Amino acid sequence: MIKYFVVLNLFVLFLFAQSVDINATEDEERAPIAVSSDELIKVEDKSGLSDDELRALAKESDTKKKKKLHIKDVFEATDVNGTVDMTKLLSKWEDLSPTPLKYDWVKTKSGEWFKGEIKALYDDKLEFDSDEVGLYTFNFDKIIEIKSYNIISVNIENLASFAGVLRLKDDKLTVIQGDNKYEFAKKDIVSFAPVGELERNLWSGKASITLDIRSGNTNQQDYSATINLKRRTSTSRLTFDYLGRVSSKDGEEISNDHRLNEKYDIYLSRQFFWTPIFSEFYTDRYKNIDRQFTAGIGAGYTIINTKKTEWSISGGPAFVNTKYLTVSSGHEQNVFSPALELSTKYEFEINKITDLTYDYKLTITDNKSGLYKHHMLLKLENELLDWLDFDVTGIWDYLQKPAQTDTGKIPLQSDFQILIGFGVEF
């Protein structure tokens, strides 16, 4: 079993080594400066203006800067034979930009404008929801202009959070807040997200389901599901991850396990975050676990954060409460233990349609709770459509000392799963 762990880690470290050399300079430029949560203040809009009045101010500012195409420009681009030089004319058109009316607008380096709704910017990834392309993630370095209709809260590294209408042009960000305008460098933006007028604007997620039904000589049904939910603001991230499996053969259940993880992170800088609460609920009757609850606090650090690679580590003290289905004579059925939890997550963009995710979490506790356990996940996500992925996931769960049942049976230490199915993003 250990050999599988070694192989998986060597594979991830190989990918990591490939990306470090390429992105070393970029990572050095992003060296973090730790900042406490008390130093991150919120700059509130005290002008008393409504959101619509604030948008009107932004529109007025846009109008002053906006270049217009006049009939004289057409004449200037027309030669003596009446032929229009489109190169000259298009150069005039390129200076024009849309006015945000009910929608946010973003412009890429290719010169294309996209209309829709800004969902969030995290880790230099801009999530944007458009009726034409669906929920799409842009690399932030590919975005050269933003005009927001919605009120956006922006987290500026080591300074404060500002809420207002956004205007991004090349490397300069302007936050329009009442009668005040705040300007920042693009590189100083840690994150941003819409102010929560509508709670659903802060949420995104993905659900994957696999179902295998066989009949004939063997009647077997296998069901598994993964659900990932995220709620993001400009300074925090709340995630819920569910993994469940139920299987039956010839009418008899042969597996039934469920795992629900929760994690709440608060960003203090581009690299550093702290976690006031993380938790896990787990049940697996075939491992003799009726229910197991883990909770703790911790902190984390993003080691690599580039457009193709992200690697972070986190951890902290916790406690584990386990109730076993049955136990042998002389053992406790309900145990409470201190614990230390450590985790790492590595994400690598192999190409434009394929992403690799390696997620590893270990928990060290006492003998009564199993001494040591880990949950390892290796996933390949292949984009079929903007909202649909084809996923292949390998999972290894390990418990060093499973609890013996009242019949003397000791569950196996390791469980392996291979999940192949489709994931829907929303």
C-alpha positions as semicolon CSV with decimal commas, in nm:
position;residue;x (nm);y (nm);z (nm)
1;M;0,000;0,000;0,000
2;I;0,284;0,236;0,081
3;K;0,424;0,189;-0,269
4;Y;0,109;0,345;-0,417
5;F;0,158;0,645;-0,193
6;V;0,521;0,682;-0,302
7;V;0,435;0,651;-0,672
8;L;0,160;0,912;-0,650
9;N;0,381;1,157;-0,461
10;L;0,671;1,110;-0,701
11;F;0,436;1,177;-0,993
12;V;0,310;1,501;-0,836
13;L;0,661;1,613;-0,741
14;F;0,773;1,551;-1,101
15;L;0,502;1,786;-1,228
16;F;0,592;2,033;-0,957
17;A;0,959;2,031;-1,055
18;Q;0,865;2,097;-1,416
19;S;0,673;2,409;-1,320
20;V;0,911;2,554;-1,059
21;D;1,195;2,643;-1,296
22;I;0,962;2,805;-1,546
23;N;0,788;3,018;-1,287
24;A;1,067;3,081;-1,035
25;T;1,119;3,444;-1,133
26;E;0,748;3,518;-1,119
27;D;0,719;3,361;-0,773
28;E;1,011;3,567;-0,642
29;E;0,839;3,884;-0,758
30;R;0,537;3,782;-0,551
31;A;0,721;3,743;-0,223
32;P;0,461;3,783;0,050
33;I;0,450;4,034;0,334
34;A;0,253;3,899;0,626
35;V;-0,022;4,123;0,759
36;S;-0,259;4,073;1,048
37;S;-0,634;4,081;1,002
38;D;-0,650;4,393;1,221
39;E;-0,447;4,587;0,963
40;L;-0,689;4,508;0,681
41;I;-0,955;4,778;0,711
42;K;-1,269;4,836;0,508
43;V;-1,298;5,169;0,331
44;E;-1,670;5,238;0,330
45;D;-1,863;5,461;0,092
46;K;-2,002;5,741;0,311
47;S;-2,131;5,960;0,029
48;G;-2,489;5,847;0,079
49;L;-2,530;5,778;-0,293
50;S;-2,741;5,485;-0,409
51;D;-2,587;5,215;-0,627
52;D;-2,760;5,360;-0,935
53;E;-2,626;5,708;-0,856
54;L;-2,279;5,561;-0,818
55;R;-2,310;5,390;-1,157
56;A;-2,419;5,721;-1,309
57;L;-2,099;5,880;-1,179
58;A;-1,894;5,601;-1,333
59;K;-2,079;5,643;-1,664
60;E;-2,009;6,015;-1,661
61;S;-1,642;5,941;-1,604
62;D;-1,643;5,692;-1,893
63;T;-1,805;5,949;-2,126
64;K;-1,531;6,201;-2,059
65;K;-1,263;5,952;-2,155
66;K;-1,448;5,782;-2,438
67;K;-1,342;5,851;-2,795
68;K;-1,620;5,884;-3,048
69;L;-1,624;5,788;-3,413
70;H;-1,738;6,083;-3,626
71;I;-1,835;6,106;-3,992
72;K;-1,515;6,300;-4,054
73;D;-1,320;5,989;-3,955
74;V;-1,489;5,800;-4,238
75;F;-1,395;6,076;-4,484
76;E;-1,035;6,076;-4,362
77;A;-1,018;5,699;-4,422
78;T;-1,158;5,730;-4,777
79;D;-0,925;5,780;-5,075
80;V;-0,995;5,973;-5,398
81;N;-1,153;5,666;-5,559
82;G;-1,410;5,636;-5,279
83;T;-1,246;5,328;-5,122
84;V;-1,247;5,317;-4,742
85;D;-0,920;5,218;-4,578
86;M;-1,057;4,982;-4,311
87;T;-0,723;4,970;-4,130
88;K;-0,752;5,340;-4,046
89;L;-1,119;5,311;-3,962
90;L;-1,081;5,005;-3,739
91;S;-0,810;5,180;-3,540
92;K;-1,078;5,435;-3,451
93;W;-1,329;5,163;-3,361
94;E;-1,082;4,992;-3,132
95;D;-1,084;5,297;-2,906
96;L;-1,456;5,253;-2,845
97;S;-1,579;5,049;-2,550
98;P;-1,921;4,937;-2,428
99;T;-2,120;5,112;-2,156
100;P;-2,210;4,885;-1,862
101;L;-2,591;4,863;-1,850
102;K;-2,708;4,576;-1,624
103;Y;-2,395;4,376;-1,710
104;D;-2,024;4,373;-1,633
105;W;-1,778;4,387;-1,924
106;V;-1,426;4,246;-1,955
107;K;-1,179;4,279;-2,243
108;T;-0,901;4,030;-2,321
109;K;-0,563;4,089;-2,483
110;S;-0,707;3,960;-2,810
111;G;-0,934;4,266;-2,818
112;E;-1,258;4,073;-2,750
113;W;-1,522;4,212;-2,514
114;F;-1,732;3,977;-2,298
115;K;-2,064;4,075;-2,141
116;G;-2,191;3,905;-1,828
117;E;-2,137;3,897;-1,454
118;I;-1,814;3,897;-1,255
119;K;-1,825;3,609;-1,007
120;A;-1,488;3,642;-0,834
121;L;-1,114;3,688;-0,873
122;Y;-0,895;3,450;-0,672
123;D;-0,541;3,328;-0,726
124;D;-0,518;3,535;-1,047
125;K;-0,818;3,348;-1,192
126;L;-1,120;3,557;-1,293
127;E;-1,451;3,369;-1,293
128;F;-1,700;3,527;-1,533
129;D;-2,055;3,417;-1,612
130;S;-2,178;3,497;-1,963
131;D;-2,493;3,394;-2,147
132;E;-2,280;3,316;-2,454
133;V;-1,988;3,120;-2,304
134;G;-2,135;3,015;-1,968
135;L;-1,922;3,013;-1,653
136;Y;-1,568;3,072;-1,776
137;T;-1,236;3,124;-1,597
138;F;-0,989;3,376;-1,742
139;N;-0,625;3,408;-1,644
140;F;-0,615;3,756;-1,495
141;D;-0,301;3,849;-1,689
142;K;-0,505;3,805;-2,009
143;I;-0,756;4,072;-1,898
144;I;-0,666;4,429;-2,000
145;E;-0,991;4,611;-1,926
146;I;-1,286;4,576;-1,689
147;K;-1,602;4,785;-1,660
148;S;-1,826;4,667;-1,379
149;Y;-2,195;4,739;-1,347
150;N;-2,220;4,561;-1,013
151;I;-2,067;4,700;-0,697
152;I;-1,746;4,504;-0,638
153;S;-1,546;4,463;-0,317
154;V;-1,169;4,465;-0,384
155;N;-0,902;4,338;-0,145
156;I;-0,577;4,534;-0,193
157;E;-0,274;4,356;-0,054
158;N;-0,156;4,477;0,289
159;L;-0,384;4,780;0,273
160;A;-0,765;4,754;0,285
161;S;-1,079;4,641;0,104
162;F;-1,267;4,890;-0,112
163;A;-1,623;4,856;-0,244
164;G;-1,733;5,044;-0,555
165;V;-1,764;5,042;-0,931
166;L;-1,449;4,905;-1,098
167;R;-1,260;5,037;-1,396
168;L;-0,948;4,846;-1,498
169;K;-0,732;4,973;-1,783
170;D;-0,407;4,788;-1,857
171;D;-0,218;4,789;-1,524
172;K;-0,425;5,049;-1,337
173;L;-0,737;4,980;-1,131
174;T;-0,979;5,257;-1,034
175;V;-1,243;5,205;-0,765
176;I;-1,517;5,467;-0,788
177;Q;-1,677;5,521;-0,448
178;G;-1,910;5,819;-0,418
179;D;-1,713;6,137;-0,477
180;N;-1,384;5,953;-0,427
181;K;-1,175;5,757;-0,674
182;Y;-0,903;5,522;-0,554
183;E;-0,632;5,406;-0,792
184;F;-0,412;5,099;-0,749
185;A;-0,167;4,890;-0,949
186;K;-0,313;4,570;-1,094
187;K;-0,039;4,363;-0,929
188;D;-0,158;4,472;-0,582
189;I;-0,503;4,314;-0,621
190;V;-0,540;4,006;-0,399
191;S;-0,902;3,927;-0,485
192;F;-1,241;4,077;-0,558
193;A;-1,604;3,971;-0,567
194;P;-1,947;4,134;-0,599
195;V;-2,089;4,292;-0,285
196;G;-2,352;4,042;-0,171
197;E;-2,672;4,212;-0,282
198;L;-2,773;3,867;-0,402
199;E;-2,631;3,583;-0,196
200;R;-2,632;3,347;-0,494
201;N;-2,377;3,570;-0,670
202;L;-2,120;3,463;-0,412
203;W;-2,161;3,089;-0,473
204;S;-2,027;2,855;-0,739
205;G;-1,984;2,481;-0,756
206;K;-1,949;2,153;-0,938
207;A;-2,133;1,821;-0,910
208;S;-2,017;1,485;-1,049
209;I;-2,221;1,165;-1,043
210;T;-2,134;0,812;-1,154
211;L;-2,385;0,527;-1,176
212;D;-2,309;0,166;-1,272
213;I;-2,603;-0,075;-1,297
214;R;-2,548;-0,439;-1,400
215;S;-2,798;-0,721;-1,433
216;G;-2,785;-1,083;-1,546
217;N;-2,563;-1,334;-1,371
218;T;-2,482;-1,056;-1,122
219;N;-2,722;-0,784;-1,016
220;Q;-2,516;-0,493;-0,890
221;Q;-2,568;-0,120;-0,851
222;D;-2,285;0,124;-0,776
223;Y;-2,350;0,490;-0,704
224;S;-2,098;0,762;-0,620
225;A;-2,118;1,139;-0,613
226;T;-1,891;1,435;-0,548
227;I;-2,018;1,786;-0,484
228;N;-1,797;2,094;-0,441
229;L;-1,943;2,426;-0,329
230;K;-1,761;2,757;-0,279
231;R;-1,872;3,088;-0,134
232;R;-1,625;3,366;-0,202
233;T;-1,596;3,727;-0,104
234;S;-1,301;3,958;-0,163
235;T;-1,132;3,849;0,162
236;S;-1,260;3,499;0,241
237;R;-1,344;3,158;0,098
238;L;-1,587;2,899;0,235
239;T;-1,580;2,551;0,078
240;F;-1,791;2,238;0,118
241;D;-1,679;1,908;-0,037
242;Y;-1,895;1,595;-0,034
243;L;-1,792;1,245;-0,142
244;G;-2,033;0,953;-0,111
245;R;-2,064;0,593;-0,228
246;V;-2,339;0,330;-0,200
247;S;-2,315;-0,015;-0,361
248;S;-2,530;-0,327;-0,352
249;K;-2,494;-0,674;-0,502
250;D;-2,781;-0,918;-0,549
251;G;-2,995;-0,705;-0,320
252;E;-2,736;-0,689;-0,040
253;E;-2,552;-0,366;0,047
254;I;-2,175;-0,400;0,019
255;S;-2,057;-0,040;0,072
256;N;-2,197;0,276;0,225
257;D;-1,966;0,565;0,312
258;H;-1,999;0,944;0,312
259;R;-1,753;1,226;0,374
260;L;-1,836;1,597;0,413
261;N;-1,555;1,852;0,454
262;E;-1,588;2,221;0,541
263;K;-1,314;2,484;0,538
264;Y;-1,327;2,859;0,594
265;D;-1,021;3,062;0,488
266;I;-0,956;3,432;0,542
267;Y;-0,695;3,591;0,313
268;L;-0,445;3,817;0,483
269;S;-0,216;3,855;0,183
270;R;-0,174;3,704;-0,161
271;Q;0,004;3,401;-0,012
272;F;-0,097;3,379;0,354
273;F;-0,437;3,281;0,493
274;W;-0,568;3,161;0,824
275;T;-0,848;2,914;0,889
276;P;-1,067;2,991;1,192
277;I;-1,255;2,663;1,139
278;F;-1,220;2,344;0,938
279;S;-1,426;2,030;0,994
280;E;-1,512;1,688;0,858
281;F;-1,802;1,449;0,909
282;Y;-1,733;1,089;0,805
283;T;-1,927;0,764;0,824
284;D;-1,839;0,417;0,692
285;R;-2,017;0,121;0,844
286;Y;-1,787;-0,124;0,665
287;K;-1,492;0,032;0,850
288;N;-1,691;0,002;1,174
289;I;-1,732;0,382;1,195
290;D;-2,083;0,489;1,284
291;R;-1,984;0,855;1,277
292;Q;-1,666;1,054;1,311
293;F;-1,638;1,429;1,355
294;T;-1,316;1,630;1,320
295;A;-1,282;2,005;1,384
296;G;-0,991;2,243;1,426
297;I;-0,824;2,574;1,346
298;G;-0,518;2,644;1,136
299;A;-0,329;2,853;0,885
300;G;-0,198;2,810;0,533
301;Y;0,052;2,939;0,282
302;T;0,049;2,940;-0,097
303;I;0,394;2,828;-0,209
304;I;0,336;2,863;-0,584
305;N;0,072;3,076;-0,751
306;T;0,112;3,117;-1,127
307;K;-0,129;3,101;-1,417
308;K;-0,065;2,726;-1,463
309;T;0,037;2,604;-1,118
310;E;-0,087;2,648;-0,766
311;W;0,051;2,470;-0,461
312;S;-0,059;2,543;-0,104
313;I;-0,010;2,386;0,237
314;S;-0,216;2,425;0,554
315;G;-0,277;2,265;0,889
316;G;-0,340;2,307;1,257
317;P;-0,453;2,148;1,585
318;A;-0,789;1,968;1,598
319;F;-0,994;1,713;1,788
320;V;-1,156;1,389;1,669
321;N;-1,472;1,236;1,813
322;T;-1,544;0,881;1,690
323;K;-1,836;0,653;1,760
324;Y;-1,781;0,293;1,648
325;L;-2,065;0,062;1,548
326;T;-1,937;-0,219;1,771
327;V;-1,620;-0,274;1,973
328;S;-1,453;-0,570;2,136
329;S;-1,472;-0,620;2,512
330;G;-1,278;-0,364;2,714
331;H;-1,274;-0,093;2,445
332;E;-1,465;0,236;2,435
333;Q;-1,739;0,277;2,177
334;N;-1,732;0,657;2,184
335;V;-1,381;0,813;2,194
336;F;-1,254;1,171;2,198
337;S;-0,895;1,248;2,096
338;P;-0,667;1,548;2,024
339;A;-0,524;1,558;1,672
340;L;-0,297;1,737;1,431
341;E;-0,418;1,781;1,073
342;L;-0,191;1,868;0,778
343;S;-0,291;1,905;0,415
344;T;-0,153;2,005;0,078
345;K;-0,321;2,082;-0,253
346;Y;-0,148;2,096;-0,590
347;E;-0,319;2,208;-0,910
348;F;-0,154;2,203;-1,251
349;E;-0,292;2,305;-1,588
350;I;-0,161;2,039;-1,827
351;N;-0,313;2,208;-2,132
352;K;-0,610;2,429;-2,218
353;I;-0,867;2,156;-2,157
354;T;-0,702;1,928;-1,898
355;D;-0,628;2,007;-1,533
356;L;-0,467;1,789;-1,268
357;T;-0,550;1,816;-0,897
358;Y;-0,368;1,639;-0,615
359;D;-0,527;1,676;-0,270
360;Y;-0,375;1,509;0,035
361;K;-0,484;1,535;0,398
362;L;-0,344;1,347;0,697
363;T;-0,459;1,337;1,056
364;I;-0,239;1,223;1,343
365;T;-0,418;1,124;1,662
366;D;-0,395;0,865;1,939
367;N;-0,439;0,486;1,928
368;K;-0,807;0,497;2,027
369;S;-0,893;0,693;1,709
370;G;-0,668;0,496;1,475
371;L;-0,328;0,671;1,529
372;Y;-0,293;0,791;1,170
373;K;-0,525;0,832;0,872
374;H;-0,509;1,001;0,536
375;H;-0,740;1,089;0,248
376;M;-0,570;1,121;-0,091
377;L;-0,730;1,232;-0,416
378;L;-0,581;1,254;-0,765
379;K;-0,813;1,396;-1,032
380;L;-0,792;1,465;-1,406
381;E;-1,056;1,710;-1,530
382;N;-1,111;1,723;-1,906
383;E;-1,325;2,010;-2,033
384;L;-1,586;1,902;-2,288
385;L;-1,799;2,218;-2,275
386;D;-1,777;2,539;-2,074
387;W;-2,005;2,382;-1,813
388;L;-1,932;2,009;-1,860
389;D;-1,619;1,810;-1,767
390;F;-1,518;1,448;-1,805
391;D;-1,347;1,351;-1,479
392;V;-1,125;1,060;-1,379
393;T;-1,055;1,045;-1,004
394;G;-0,843;0,810;-0,795
395;I;-0,897;0,799;-0,417
396;W;-0,700;0,625;-0,142
397;D;-0,826;0,624;0,218
398;Y;-0,599;0,474;0,484
399;L;-0,640;0,410;0,858
400;Q;-0,343;0,279;1,053
401;K;-0,534;0,104;1,334
402;P;-0,898;0,019;1,248
403;A;-1,117;-0,067;1,549
404;Q;-1,192;-0,434;1,603
405;T;-1,565;-0,526;1,601
406;D;-1,743;-0,727;1,870
407;T;-1,711;-1,034;1,645
408;G;-1,332;-0,999;1,632
409;K;-1,318;-0,873;1,274
410;I;-1,062;-0,602;1,193
411;P;-1,145;-0,388;0,884
412;L;-0,880;-0,347;0,616
413;Q;-0,650;-0,048;0,649
414;S;-0,689;0,078;0,290
415;D;-0,979;0,157;0,059
416;F;-0,927;0,244;-0,308
417;Q;-1,174;0,398;-0,553
418;I;-1,161;0,492;-0,921
419;L;-1,441;0,729;-1,025
420;I;-1,513;0,799;-1,393
421;G;-1,798;1,034;-1,472
422;F;-1,919;1,374;-1,582
423;G;-1,905;1,694;-1,380
424;V;-2,141;1,989;-1,420
425;E;-2,023;2,336;-1,317
426;F;-2,266;2,596;-1,189
